[in-house]
Amino acid sequence: MDETLAMIAMIEAQRAYFASDDRIRDRAALWIDATPAECLAAVYESCEEAAFFLSRLDPAGLEQALTPLPLPPDSQALLERIWASRTR
């Protein structure tokens, strides 16, 4: 029982962290003093990692990985309202 409560507490702490602004601040802290060249190098490295993992997929898996999920209708409607209300 104690282990279950500890596990629930740990999961709740993770949920709270991922829902908080602290996570955004922690991730942004890595880039606050980075130069454009450092940012570009990090993006290039991420692209190389993605290419490596994608190269390991079979053709069906690759197609599935590269096929975007459809946008939910409510999200599409929201984006269309935002687009229509923009200042020109």
C-alpha positions as a Markdown table, in Angstrom:
| # | Residue | x | y | z |
|---|---|---|---|---|
| 1 | Met | 0.0 | 0.0 | 0.0 |
| 2 | Asp | 2.8 | 2.4 | 0.9 |
| 3 | Glu | 4.5 | 1.7 | -2.4 |
| 4 | Thr | 1.3 | 2.5 | -4.3 |
| 5 | Leu | 0.9 | 5.8 | -2.5 |
| 6 | Ala | 4.5 | 6.7 | -3.2 |
| 7 | Met | 4.1 | 5.8 | -6.9 |
| 8 | Ile | 0.9 | 8.0 | -7.0 |
| 9 | Ala | 2.7 | 10.9 | -5.3 |
| 10 | Met | 5.6 | 10.6 | -7.8 |
| 11 | Ile | 3.3 | 10.5 | -10.8 |
| 12 | Glu | 1.3 | 13.5 | -9.4 |
| 13 | Ala | 4.6 | 15.4 | -9.0 |
| 14 | Gln | 5.6 | 14.7 | -12.6 |
| 15 | Arg | 2.2 | 15.7 | -13.8 |
| 16 | Ala | 2.4 | 19.0 | -11.9 |
| 17 | Tyr | 5.9 | 19.7 | -13.2 |
| 18 | Phe | 4.9 | 19.0 | -16.9 |
| 19 | Ala | 1.9 | 21.2 | -16.5 |
| 20 | Ser | 3.8 | 24.1 | -14.9 |
| 21 | Asp | 5.8 | 27.0 | -16.2 |
| 22 | Asp | 8.8 | 25.6 | -14.5 |
| 23 | Arg | 9.3 | 23.1 | -17.2 |
| 24 | Ile | 9.3 | 25.8 | -19.9 |
| 25 | Arg | 11.8 | 27.9 | -17.9 |
| 26 | Asp | 14.0 | 24.8 | -17.4 |
| 27 | Arg | 14.0 | 24.1 | -21.1 |
| 28 | Ala | 14.5 | 27.7 | -22.1 |
| 29 | Ala | 17.4 | 28.1 | -19.7 |
| 30 | Leu | 19.5 | 25.9 | -22.0 |
| 31 | Trp | 19.1 | 28.4 | -24.8 |
| 32 | Ile | 19.0 | 31.8 | -23.0 |
| 33 | Asp | 22.7 | 32.5 | -23.7 |
| 34 | Ala | 23.2 | 30.4 | -26.8 |
| 35 | Thr | 24.5 | 32.0 | -30.0 |
| 36 | Pro | 22.6 | 31.6 | -33.2 |
| 37 | Ala | 25.4 | 29.2 | -34.4 |
| 38 | Glu | 24.9 | 27.1 | -31.3 |
| 39 | Cys | 21.2 | 27.0 | -31.8 |
| 40 | Leu | 21.7 | 26.0 | -35.5 |
| 41 | Ala | 24.2 | 23.3 | -34.5 |
| 42 | Ala | 21.7 | 21.8 | -32.0 |
| 43 | Val | 18.9 | 21.8 | -34.6 |
| 44 | Tyr | 21.3 | 20.1 | -37.1 |
| 45 | Glu | 22.2 | 17.5 | -34.5 |
| 46 | Ser | 18.5 | 16.8 | -33.8 |
| 47 | Cys | 17.9 | 16.4 | -37.5 |
| 48 | Glu | 20.7 | 13.9 | -37.8 |
| 49 | Glu | 19.3 | 11.9 | -34.8 |
| 50 | Ala | 15.9 | 11.9 | -36.4 |
| 51 | Ala | 17.3 | 10.8 | -39.7 |
| 52 | Phe | 19.2 | 8.0 | -38.0 |
| 53 | Phe | 16.0 | 6.7 | -36.2 |
| 54 | Leu | 13.9 | 7.1 | -39.3 |
| 55 | Ser | 16.4 | 5.1 | -41.4 |
| 56 | Arg | 15.9 | 2.1 | -39.1 |
| 57 | Leu | 12.2 | 1.9 | -39.9 |
| 58 | Asp | 10.7 | -0.4 | -42.5 |
| 59 | Pro | 8.8 | 1.3 | -45.4 |
| 60 | Ala | 5.4 | 0.9 | -43.7 |
| 61 | Gly | 6.7 | 2.2 | -40.4 |
| 62 | Leu | 8.4 | 5.1 | -42.1 |
| 63 | Glu | 5.2 | 6.0 | -43.9 |
| 64 | Gln | 3.3 | 5.9 | -40.6 |
| 65 | Ala | 5.9 | 8.0 | -38.8 |
| 66 | Leu | 5.9 | 10.7 | -41.5 |
| 67 | Thr | 2.1 | 10.8 | -41.9 |
| 68 | Pro | 0.7 | 13.7 | -39.9 |
| 69 | Leu | -2.2 | 13.1 | -37.6 |
| 70 | Pro | -5.3 | 14.9 | -38.8 |
| 71 | Leu | -6.1 | 18.1 | -36.9 |
| 72 | Pro | -9.2 | 17.8 | -34.7 |
| 73 | Pro | -12.1 | 19.8 | -36.0 |
| 74 | Asp | -12.3 | 22.1 | -33.0 |
| 75 | Ser | -8.6 | 22.9 | -33.3 |
| 76 | Gln | -9.0 | 23.7 | -37.0 |
| 77 | Ala | -12.0 | 25.9 | -36.3 |
| 78 | Leu | -10.0 | 27.8 | -33.6 |
| 79 | Leu | -7.1 | 28.3 | -36.0 |
| 80 | Glu | -9.5 | 29.5 | -38.7 |
| 81 | Arg | -11.1 | 32.0 | -36.3 |
| 82 | Ile | -7.6 | 33.3 | -35.2 |
| 83 | Trp | -6.6 | 33.6 | -38.9 |
| 84 | Ala | -9.7 | 35.4 | -39.9 |
| 85 | Ser | -9.4 | 37.9 | -37.0 |
| 86 | Arg | -5.8 | 38.8 | -37.6 |
| 87 | Thr | -4.8 | 42.4 | -38.2 |
| 88 | Arg | -3.8 | 43.1 | -41.8 |
